Amino acid sequence: FNMGAMENKGLNIFNTKYVLARPDTATDADYQAIDRVVAHEYFHNWTGNRVTCRDWFQLSLKEGLTVFRDQEFGADTHSRAVTRIQDVRALRVGQFPEDAGPMAHPVRPASYAEINNFYTATVYNKGAEVVRMIHTLLGREGFRAGMDLYFQRHDGQAVTCEDFVSAMQDASGVDLAQFRRWYARAGTPRLKAEGTWDAAARRYTLSLTQSLAPTAYEQRLKDAGMPIVEGPLHIPVALGLVLPDGSDAPLRLAGEPAHADTTRVLSLTETAQTFVFEDIAAAPVVSLLRDFSAPVQLDFEQTDAELAHLMAHDADAFNRWEAGQRLATRVLLAGIKAGGEGTGWIPDDFVAACGRVLDAGLTGDPALAAEALVLPAEQVLAEAVAGRGEAIDPEAIHRARVSLRRHLAMQLRERFETVWTALAPAEPYAPDGAQVGRRALRNLCLGYMAESDDATLKKAVLPRLLGQFEAGGNMTDVIAALGTLANLELPERDTALAAFYAHWQDEALVVDKWLQVQATSRLPGTAARVRELMRHPAFDLKNPNKVYALVRSFCGANPRHFHAADGSGYALAADVIIELQAINPQVASRLARSFDRWRQFDAVRQGHARTALERIRACENLAKDVAEVVGNALK
């Protein structure tokens, strides 16, 4: 089964991955995914079945809206802040690169060659963000009124995205005419911000500018003689002004009679607009895009001290995390420029800030602390490099990220050990919010501790790793230990992998985890190991779950090795796609999307990628799904 699940009326169908779980075989993430996927399919009873799509162009009408609903369910069931962070991280890793690649398309494309290629992060995840922006503009009550009117008008009908937006507009009285452009425009907008504080006038002036670069989608429309939608978007910008004492300033825009809330939603509808806030007693630090109020790239020059202030005091939990990510990205970009060598590019203040986050994990929300200490993904860093007009160097990105992890491990070693010890389980396993947060932070600490120098690793950390792996208890802790061991060049690594398979070889979903931890290993020779595993009895090319666990994990979650300078990663992917496209063209097409950003790398890697893509394109009787992806990549 290629999908996670399917909302067939009266007979929902689920991939076993999203219905089968018990503590010794499923992780916390598995339990949460099951919650979300089951909810998603049942929510489709209304948004997808009772009110359905007039045609395939309206696919996001049901999928984007239902993803938004399952996200809100996840936020209500688990931690709202952590759920939002995880959803935005997935958007940045999967959808932002799609918006910048050869298969770029809007939430509602004007044309398509193969509809299976449009079950994408844009239609689902960005589609959910478009719905969320409507929720932000209308407010909770206005959005609920819009949903009620939508169902009242269209129950039992096949409708369009315009029908949904019209119901929202009519129920709330908010003009969404310009907002509709989000459905027709591809690409990730850039939001540039500049601010000044006038101490004498007690006034803060914020200037916002939006831009949206042309994408491959506009070129396809132009080639087909189809019209292109232009003009500025309607972007909701939620913000607060954080004062030096850490409190939020009450906000009053110039011309307003009284202060309103400490978080305001500004409507940016022009290319450039200025907003003036009165009665601001001291120089504030601006907290922009609270709760990630719009799926944009933010260009805002804030100092390290300002970002640290937001990390410590922002009332918006998402933006506390976001400030840390922006600061970490800044540090890592300096490290990438240095080739990932040395540690002179790592500021002491950044290490201190991470230490404060770690300490807060014991007294506050451990799940939020765990998220805050996860460094920006290599894929996100690659897009940041490309956004500066530079060629992506996956080796430098990987070295810089590993160097920063090792530096933090050395500088904060005692604190990592203290937190790991303090969070030891004291009750039977349950996948509830409190336990999930403690396990997340404890396993993150163990991962950092494993970055220690060789002597400390073997003497103090390895016994803890092996103890956690062998003790079992729950799959969350076991797979965290195994995943860490999979990145260590030690004989215990192979012993643990062999023992894990021997124990779980009859549990298909657990074997998928065994395949995945090896496919995502940072150790040399991973591509060759993936080829070996493709010949292993546990792997079956005809089983989509096996292909996703092994090959898609390698191509999508191991950028260092997929983009290897010798072309071995590209060659492996091409071999699999050529064989798989005759068996399962939809899954083969998804693998081919791994090549989307090949033109952003150096000339040597581009040469290898082009060779692989041309080899796929020359395949006899190439499936339509794959032909579209590869053809667009080579244009």
N, C-alpha and C positions, 0 to 999 in steps of 0.2 A: 504494500500500500504506500503510494508516494507521499501522501499527505499526513498531517497529524490527525485529522478527523474530517468528517463530512456530515453536514446537517440535514441529510435526507429526511423529509417529513415523515414522522412516525417511526423511523428506524435510523437513528444516528449511528454512524460507523466510526470507530476509533482505532487508531494504531495502538498496538498493545503497550507501547511506550507511555501512552497517556491514560491508561486505565489500570495497569497492574503495578502494585507497589506493596512492599512490606519493609519494615525497618532494616532488615539485613541485606536487601537487594536494591533499595531505592534511596536516593539522597534527598536532603531537604529541598534541593532545587527540583528534583523529580516530583515531589509531593506538591510543590507550588505550581509547577507546570501542569500537573493533572487538574488541580483546582481551576486554573485559568482556562485550559482547553475544554474541559467539560462545561464550564460556565459559558464559554464562547459558543459552543455548538447549541446549547439550550437557549441562549439569547437569540440565536438565529431563528428560533421559532417565530419571533416577531420581526426582527430586522434581517430579513433574508427569505423567509417562507411566507408569512402572512402578508408582509409588504415586500415585494421582490423587485428585481431589476427589469426594466423594459428591454434592455439589450446588454451585451457584454461590456460596452463602453461605460456602463454605470456600475461596474464591479465593486468599486470602492463604496458605493452607496450602502451595500450590505457589509463588506469586509472592513472598511475603515471605521464605520459606525460601530460594528460589533467588537472590533479590537478596542475601541475606546471604552465600550461597556465592560469588556473583560478586564481592562486595565483598572477601571474604577472599582470593579469587584475585588481585584487583587489588592488595591490600596485599602479598601474597607476591611478586608479579611486579614491582611498582614500589616506591615508598616507602610504608611502612605509615602513617607519620604524615601524609603529604600526602594519601594516599587517604582516611584518616579525616576529615581537615579538609574535603576537597571533598565527601564524602558528607554530612557534617553541615551544611555550608553549603547544599547542595541541599535538605536536609530543612527548614531554617529558611526558605528562600525559598519553597519550594513547598508543604510539608506543614503547617507551623504555621499559616499563614493559612487553609488548608483546614479545619483543626480548629476555627477560630474563625468560619467562614463559614456560609452558609445550606445548604451541601451537606455539612456535618460528618457523619461517620459513623465507627464504630469499625472496627478491622481486620477484624472479622467482623460485618457489619451484620445486623440481625434482619429487615429487609425492604428491598425495592428496587422501583422502578418500571421502570427500564431498566438491565439489567446492564452495558451498554456504558459507563454513567456511573460504574461502580465499578472501572474500570481506572485507579486513582487513586494519588496519592502516599501516601495513607493505607494502602491495601492493599499497595502495593509497598514503599515506603520506611519507613513506620512499622512495617509488618509485619516488615521486616528488623530494625528496632530491637527489636521484641518478641523475636524469635529471639535477637538478640545479648544481650539481658538474661538469657535462659535460659542462654546460654553463660557469661556473667559469673557467674551464681549457681552453676552446676555446675562451672565450671572446664573447661579444655581436655579433660582425660581423661574427666570425667563427661559432657560434651556428646558426645564421640565414642562413648562407650558407649551413650548415648541414641539417637544416629543409627543405630548398628548394630542395636539392638533394634527400632527403628522399621521398618527395612527387613526385618529377620528376621520380624517379625510381619505386615507388611502388603504385602510384595511381591506385585504383581498385584491389589491391592485398591483400592477407592474408599473413602476414609476421611474423617475430620473433624479439625478442629483439636484436639479433646479427645484423639483417638488419638495425635497427635503429642506433646502435653504429657504424657499418661500414660506413653508410652515413656520420655520424659526423666526423669520422676519415678521410675518403677520401676527404671530402670537406675542412677540416682544415689542414691536414697534421700532426695533433697531434696523436701520438701513444697511442691508448686506449686499447691495448691488455691486459695489466695487470688490467686496470680499470674494465674489464668485470667480474672480481671476485666479484664485488659488487652485481651482479645479482645472484650469487650462494652461498654467505656466509650469514648465519643468525647471529644475535647478534649485539650488539652495541660496536664498537671498543673503546678502551681506548687510549687516546693520552696523553703521559707524556712529559712534557716540563721542561727543566732546562736551565738557562741562566746566563752568566757572562759578566761583562763589564771590559775591560782592559783600565784604564784611560790613561796610558802612550802611548799605541798603538792606542788609540781612536777606539777601536774595540769591537764589541759585538758578542759573540758566543752563538748560540742557538742550543741546542741538543734536538731532538725529537725522541721519541720511541713509536711505536704502538704495541698493543696486542689485541687479540680477543679470549676470553674464549670460550670453546666448549658449545653448547647449546643443548636443547632437540632435536632439528632438526638433528644434527649430530648423535645422538644416534638412532633416527628412521632410518636414512640411513644405519647405521651400522647393525641394526637388520634386515633390508631388504636386506643386501648384496650389497648395492649400493655404488658407489664411492663417496668420500668426497673431495671437492675442498679445497686445503690448500694454504698457502703462504701469504705474506704481501699484503695489499691492496694498491691501488694508491689513496692517500688522498690529496686533495688540501687544503693547509693551508694558508689562507689569513691573513696577519699580517701587523702591523705598529709598529713603535717605537716612543712612546710619550715622548718628552723631558720634563725637569723640568718646562719650561715656558709654557707647554701645547701645544706646536706645534709638528707636526709630523716631524721626521727626514727624509730627502731624503735618499733613500736606494740604496746602492751599495754592491753587494755581492763580496767577494774576487775573483779576476780574471776578473771582469767586468771593462771595460774602463771608464764608466761614471755612474753617479747617474741616477736612473730611478724614478718611482713614489714613493709616500710616503706610498702606500699600495702595497704589492707584494704578489703574489700567489706562494707559494713553493709547489713542488711536492714531497711528502713523499712516496717513493716507496720501501724503505728497512725497515727492522724491526727497525733499528736505523740509523739516519743520523744527521750530524752536518752542520750548515749553519753559515758562518762568514760574518758579516756586517762591512764594513770599514767606516772610517771618521765619527764616532758617537761622537759628541763633548762632551756630558755629559751623565751621567748614565740614560738610558731610562727606561720607564715602558713599557713592551711588551703588545701589544693589539693583542691577538691571536684569530684566527677563526672569523675574521671580517665578519659580516653579516651571521654568523654561516655557514661557508664555507663547513663544512662536519658534518654529523650526528654522532658525537662521544661524549664520556664522556671525559672531560678535567681534567687531574691531573697536576696542576701547582701551586706551593707554592708561592703565592704572599701575601705580607703583607696587613693589613687593610689599611695602608696609601697608598699603591700602588693602591689598588682597588678604594679607594676614589678619587685618582688622575684621574683614568680612568673615574669614574662617572662624574667628573667635566669637563674633557678636551678631552676625546677620540673623534676623528673626525667621528668615526663610531657610528651612533645612536644606532644600535643594541648592540654594545659592551658597550656603556654607561649603557644601561639597564642591560646587562649581568653582568657587574661589580657589580651593585647594588644587583642583584639576588645572586651572589656568596657571597657577604658580608652578605646578609640577611640569606642565608643558613648556613653560618658559625656561625652566632649569634644564629640561631634557633637550630642548632645541640648541641650547648652548653646548650641551654634551655631544650632540650629533655633529655640530660644527667642529668640535674637537676630535671627531672620529671615534667618540666613545672612550677615548683613552684618558687615564688619570682621574683625579677627583677635584682638581682645582676649580672646576666650573660649578661645584656643588656648594651653595651658600650655607653657612652655619645656621642662619635664621630659618632656612627651610627645614633643616634637620630638627631644630628646636620646635618648629610648628608641628611637625609629624609626631614628635614626642608628646606634645600637649594633647594631640588627638588620641594617641594611644592611651595616655593616662585617663582621658575622659571616657574611654570605652569601659572602664571598670565602674565608674560612678554614674554614667549616663546611658546612652543607647549603644550597646556593643555592635549591633548590626550597622548602624550609621558610621561608627568608627571604622569598621572593617571596610566599608565602601570607600571611605575617605582615604584609606591607606593603600588602595589599589591604584597603582600608577596608570596614567593614560595608556591605552592599548597601542601596540605597534602600528596597527592600521590607522588609528586616529593620528598618531604622530606622523605617519607617512602623508596623510592628507594635509597636515599642517605644513610640512616641507613643500609639498606640491603647490600649496596655496601661496607660498613665497616665490614661486617661479623657479624652484630648484629641482634637480633630478633626485628622485627618491633613492637613498642608499640603505637597503634593508639591513646590511651588516652593521653599519654605523648606528642605526636606530636600535638594533638589538643590543649592541655593545653598550650604548649609553644607558639603556634601560636596566640592563643587568648590573652595570657599574653602580648606578644609583641605588638599586636594591641592596647590593653588597655593602655600600657605604652606610646606608641606613641600618643594616643588620649589625655592622661593627659598632657604630656610634650608639645605638639604642639596644644593644644586646641584653643588658640586664633587665631593661624594661620589657622587652619581648618575652624574656623568660618568666618574669614576674606575672605578666598578664596570662601567659599560657598556663602557668601553674594555678593561678587563682580561678581560672574558668574551667577547671577539670570537672567533668560531669559528676553530679551528686544524686541523680535521680534517674529512673528508667527513661529510655528514649521516647520523645514525643515530638512530632513536627510542628510544634506551636511557636508563636513569634518569639517568646523569651528564649527558649532553647536554641532556636535557629540562629538568633543573633549571637548568643554566646559561642556556639560552634563555629560560626563564620569568623569571628574575631580570633578565637583560639587557633583555628587552622591557618588563618593568615599569619599569625605569629610564628607558627611552626614553619611555614614556608620561608619567612624572612630568616629565621634562625638557621635554616639549611643553607643560606648564602654565606655562612661564616667561613673563616679560613680553615684549611684542611685539618689542622690539629684540633680546633674547637669542634669542627663538624664530626670528626671520628670519635672524639672523647665524650662530648656532651650532647650533641644533637642526634647523631645516628641511633643511639640506644632509644631515644624518645620516639624517633620515627618508626623504628622497627617495633617498639612496644605498642604504639598506637595501631600499626598495621596488623600485628599478630593478635592483639586483644579483641579485635572485631567490635562487636556491640552494635554498630550501625554502619551502613554503607557510606554515610557522609564522611565519617572520620577515616574509614579504611581507604576510600578512594582519594581523599586529601593526602594521606600519607603515601599512597602508591604513586599519585601524580607528582609529588615532590621527589620521591626516589627515582622516578623515570627521567629526571633531569640531572641525576648525579652519576658521574663516571666511577662507580664503585661496584665491586662484585655483588654486593647485597641487592643492587638494582635488579640484576637478572634473576637472582634467587627469588625475590619478591614477585616479579612478574610471572615466573613459572609456577610459583605456589598459588598465586591468585587464579591463574587459568585452571590449574588442576582442581581447585576447589569449586570453581563456578562454571566449568565448561558446559554444563547442562542447562544453565540459565542464560537464554539468548540475550536478554537485555543487559545483564551484567557483563557478558562477553563483549558487548558493544562498548562498554566503558573501558575494558582492557585494550581494545583496539584503539580507542580514542586517545588514551594517555600516551600510547606509543607514537601515534601519528602526530601529536602536538609536542613531542619532546624537542628540546633545544639542542640535544647532543648531535655531534657530527654523525653522518651516516643514516639519518632518519629517512631520507628518500629510499635508500636501499632497503631499509627495514620495512617500509611500507610495501615495497615490491615483494619481499619475502612473505609478509602477512597476507598478501593477496593470493598466495599459494597455500595458505594455511587452511586446514579443514574448517576453521571457525568463520572463514570469509566466503561469501556467496555473492557474486556480481548481480545475480537476479533478485537479491533481497535489498530493497532501498535502504533499510535501516543499517545494513552492513556497509553499504557504499557511503552513506552519510557519516557513519562513525569513523571509518578509516580514511577514505579518499577525500571526502569533502572537508573533514577536519584538517587534513594535511594542507589542502589547497586554500582553505579559507581562514584557518586559525593558526597557521604556522608560516607567516610571511617570510621569515628568514630563509627557510628551506624551500618553500615553493618558488621564491624568487632567487634561488641560488645562482651565482654568477656563471656556473658551468652549464646552466640550462637543464639540469637533471630534473628539477621539479616540474618544469614545463613539459618535458618529454614524458614524464610519468603521467601527467594529466592528459596529454594528447592520446597516449596509448589507451587509457581507460575510456576516454570519451569516444574514440573510434570504435572500440569493441561494444561499449554500452549503448551507443545510439541506435543500434539495430535491435536491441532488446527492450530498452526503456528510454526513448528519446527525451522524455520530460526530465528525468534525473540527469541524463547526459547534458542537456541544455543548461541545467543549473550548475553543473561542474564547469561548463564552458564560460560561465559568467566570472569565474576566477581570473580570467584574462582581461577583464574590463579596463584596468588601469595600466596596461602594459606600456603605453606610450609615455608614462611619467617616469620611467626608469632610465638608466644610462644606456648608451648605444649598444654595448655588449649584450645586456639583458634584452633589450628590444629586438636584437637580431635573433636570439634564441626563441623569444616569444613569437615573433613573426613566422619563424620556421615551423613551430608547433601548430600555430593557427592555420597556416597554409597547408600543412599536412592533413589537418582535420577537414579543411574545405575541399581538398582533392579526393576525399573518401567517396567511393562509389555508392550511389543511392543514399546520400546523406539526408538524414531526417530533417524535416522542415523546421522543427524547433531549434535544432543545433545550427542549421544553415543561417537562420536569421541572426542569431547571436554572433556567430563567427564572421558572417558577412559584414555586420555593422562594426565589429571590432577592427576589421581590416580596411574599412573605408578611410 
